[in-house]
Amino acid sequence: MTPATSISFFRPEFDDFLYAPIGADDGEMPLSVLSALARLDLDPWQEAAELSELPKGAAMQRLAALIARLPGGRWTLADSRAMSDRLIELLPSPGSSELPLATKTFSLRDMTGSEIGKMLFCAALAITALIMAANREPSPQGNFADTPAFSTASTPQTSRPSSR
């Protein structure tokens, strides 16, 4: 997955597709589409959005190729095609969602190139400068600010009154 968090994360229109079982992995545990895409180091929600925008034939071929690439390689290309035919039917059709299907993930480079990113960066610099200036402000103790409050090296000895 990409380091930036996907904006399309947890989009409910893809739940039927992403949580559908592909088959069982080596330990006979059901393997979901979400798990399979994550094992391929892909953002499952972004991949689902991209697949749903493709024509069904192209989406089936792409998903079949992804399934065939899964670590362990237990499924043949024919098995992968049969699974992808069933799974693609679970995707929403293009235009059926009120939300845009493919949303862009923003990297640091994208954000710093935008006007909002530049303003946020300048605001952070200004706040940092203010904090540093507040910490460097002269102390109200006058010229003795650099001398420690307690020093054992040159403390004058005071005599204690005897309690006789």
Protein Blocks (a to p, Z undefined) as FASTA:
>chain_A
ZZbdcfkgoiaklmmmmmpcfbdcfkopacdfklmmmmnopafklmmmmmmmpcfklmmm
mmmmmmmmpghilacfklmmmmmmmmmmmpccehkambdfbdcdddfklmmmpmklmmmm
mmmmmmmmmmmmmmmpccfkljmlmpcfbdfklgccdddddfZZ
